[in-house]
Amino acid sequence: MLQKKRFWLFAARAALITVALVLFAQVFRAADTGSLGRLLFGVGAGGVGLLVLPQLAALLLETWGWKLTFRAGGTNVRFAPLLRVRIASEALAQSLPLGVAFAESIKPLLLGRHCGVSVDRSLAGMTARKVLILIAQSAYVVGLAALGFAGLEGASRAGLGVPHLGWLALGSGALLGVGGVASALLLRKSALARGAFALLRRLPSSRLRTSILLRERAFASADGAVSALFESDARELCGPTLLYLGGWLLEAFETWLILSMLGASPSFLTVGSIEVVVSLVRNVVFVVPAGLGVQDLGYAACFAAFGIPEAVSTSAAFVVMKRGKELLFIAVGYALLGGELGALLRGQLSVEQQRARLRPARA
């Protein structure tokens, strides 16, 4: 039975990756090879070096926001180890099918190992980060959708095939905000960690399940830590939320920078409208690593609808640059993990080491 379950799980993942790769290839199907080469070679070595700066700045801002989030719950975490955990977990999220779920399940182990944070405080900081990022994304989507409303409505008529895209973006952004605020209020009386524990104990890896079961008491105490964090002064959570918003805006800036290097020179408002659409698409296809294929086709469709010059070739060149930059950060993340991930998965850390590192903080 277990072998059969593993087979079907492997088959589902293989099918998912195959579909993603087929969609990804569609971006390049109609691109002119000569135009694609001209656009890419026109960027130059200096442009390639410049390309990493927006994501690096976003990682620094988000890590600082995460540090402040932990501080609001009474936990002081050093910045450098937290940045390491952020880059390493992001590499897993970006490169694996259902990578977001896997990255979230491994974060408490990484936070305990590198930052000395107990499981309960780790889960509280992770949960609060997710909620605040959701609220920041709401502000990002609603703000850019309002400023670019006319462009979004025009793009609806220009071939995206989605009626009233401006209203859809505004409504989606508002729903994100309602969800974020409602989550913050509900988490004041949290039972989330106990629910997460029930899900994690069903992981297919027996070693990971054993590792999770060792922390049952820590998961139970995490609910108290989550509640305490969200019952803290709301002003302490404003700072990290603004930093997370900065991370979202840097993502739009990165798209503007790449398009500018490719000679398209769009307005930032146009780019912001495109990013609103693509960010909503990414939320829907989170099961695919980094939204592979779907996100890329989304950019291609938006570039054509928003009147980006040489939309087909520019889309292909844009995807090459953006995905190449992501591969660089994924490689850095795996380099930081080194042999550590294998050790965690093989259970090479002793039970006593894990308990010592991840013992719940005393009240």
C-alpha positions, -999 to 999 in steps of 0.1 A, spaced: 0 0 0 28 24 9 47 16 -23 15 22 -43 9 55 -26 45 66 -33 41 56 -69 10 77 -74 26 106 -55 56 104 -78 34 102 -109 14 132 -98 46 152 -93 60 141 -127 28 151 -144 28 185 -127 63 192 -138 57 180 -173 27 203 -177 47 232 -163 76 226 -187 52 224 -217 37 257 -207 71 272 -201 82 261 -236 52 280 -251 68 313 -242 96 306 -266 76 288 -294 68 320 -313 99 340 -303 123 351 -331 158 336 -322 176 366 -337 155 392 -318 159 371 -286 197 370 -289 199 407 -297 178 416 -267 198 394 -243 233 404 -256 222 441 -254 219 438 -216 256 434 -211 276 421 -181 268 452 -160 231 447 -165 234 411 -154 252 421 -122 225 448 -116 198 422 -120 204 405 -86 201 437 -66 163 440 -64 158 405 -51 187 408 -27 172 441 -14 138 424 -10 153 395 9 171 419 32 139 439 38 118 408 44 143 393 68 144 426 88 106 425 88 107 389 101 132 399 128 109 427 140 80 402 139 99 378 162 107 408 184 70 417 187 65 383 202 94 388 227 120 368 208 153 384 197 168 367 166 201 377 150 198 390 115 225 370 97 213 335 107 177 345 100 187 357 65 204 323 60 172 305 69 152 328 46 174 322 16 176 284 22 139 279 27 131 301 -3 153 279 -24 132 248 -14 100 267 -20 111 278 -55 125 245 -67 103 217 -54 67 207 -63 46 218 -34 78 235 -23 60 261 -2 46 234 21 79 216 23 98 248 31 73 257 58 77 223 74 115 225 75 117 261 88 113 252 125 142 229 122 164 255 105 153 282 129 162 260 158 195 250 143 208 284 132 188 309 153 183 290 186 146 296 184 123 270 200 95 254 180 67 273 197 84 307 190 93 295 155 57 287 146 45 319 161 70 340 141 62 320 109 25 324 113 27 361 121 50 366 91 24 349 68 -4 370 81 15 403 78 27 395 43 -9 388 33 -19 422 47 10 439 29 1 421 -4 -34 434 0 -21 470 2 2 463 -27 -25 449 -50 -52 475 -40 -28 504 -43 -14 495 -77 -48 483 -90 -64 517 -80 -35 537 -96 -35 515 -128 -73 509 -130 -77 524 -165 -48 503 -178 -62 471 -163 -96 478 -178 -79 485 -212 -59 453 -210 -92 434 -204 -104 446 -237 -70 442 -254 -70 404 -253 -65 391 -218 -100 376 -220 -109 386 -184 -137 411 -181 -134 441 -157 -99 432 -147 -95 464 -127 -125 456 -105 -113 420 -102 -79 431 -90 -94 456 -65 -118 429 -52 -90 403 -49 -68 427 -31 -96 436 -7 -103 400 0 -66 394 8 -68 422 33 -100 409 49 -84 375 51 -52 389 67 -70 410 93 -95 382 101 -66 358 106 -49 382 129 -80 385 150 -87 348 151 -51 340 160 -55 358 193 -72 326 204 -50 303 184 -54 266 179 -34 267 146 -3 248 158 -23 218 170 -40 217 136 -6 220 119 8 192 140 -21 169 129 -13 176 93 25 173 96 23 139 113 8 126 80 39 135 60 50 106 37 85 105 51 86 83 82 118 100 95 102 134 92 71 122 109 92 108 138 110 142 140 77 160 141 62 136 168 92 145 191 79 180 192 42 174 201 45 194 233 62 222 215 34 225 189 9 227 218 28 255 234 31 273 201 -6 283 202 1 303 233 31 320 216 9 328 186 -18 343 207 6 364 227 22 378 196 -11 389 181 -23 403 214 8 426 215 7 463 206 -5 466 170 20 494 165 48 468 169 35 449 138 32 480 116 70 482 110 74 447 97 42 450 76 57 481 59 90 462 53 70 433 37 52 459 15 86 472 5 95 436 -6 64 435 -28 72 468 -44 108 457 -51 93 428 -71 75 453 -93 107 474 -95 126 442 -106 102 437 -135 105 474 -145 143 471 -144 145 440 -166 121 455 -192 141 487 -192 173 468 -197 156 451 -227 148 484 -242 110 484 -235 110 514 -212 75 510 -197 61 533 -170 63 520 -135 25 522 -133 22 499 -163 46 474 -147 27 477 -114 -5 467 -132 12 437 -149 26 426 -115 -8 428 -99 -22 403 -125 8 380 -122 9 380 -84 -28 369 -84 -20 341 -109 9 330 -86 -14 327 -57 -36 303 -77 -8 280 -89 13 278 -57 16 240 -62 39 245 -92 76 253 -83 79 291 -87 47 291 -108 67 276 -136 50 279 -170 18 295 -158 36 326 -144 57 329 -176 27 327 -199 10 353 -177 39 377 -183 38 370 -220 0 376 -222 3 408 -201 31 422 -221 11 418 -253 -21 432 -237 -3 463 -222 15 471 -254 51 462 -245 72 466 -278 82 433 -294 60 415 -269 68 380 -280 106 383 -281 107 406 -251 86 380 -231 111 353 -239 141 374 -230 124 386 -198 117 350 -188 154 340 -195 167 368 -173 142 364 -145 144 326 -143 182 328 -146 184 352 -116 161 329 -96 183 299 -104 213 318 -90 195 325 -57 183 288 -56 219 277 -60 229 300 -31 201 286 -10 212 250 -16 248 259 -10 238 273 24 219 241 32 249 220 21 248 186 36 225 198 64 192 190 46 204 154 40 213 151 76 178 163 87 160 140 62 181 109 72 176 116 108 213 119 115 207 145 142 202 126 174 169 128 193 186 145 222 202 171 199 168 179 184 151 181 218 179 204 231 177 227 201 140 228 197 128 226 233 98 249 239 107 282 256 97 284 292 71 310 301 
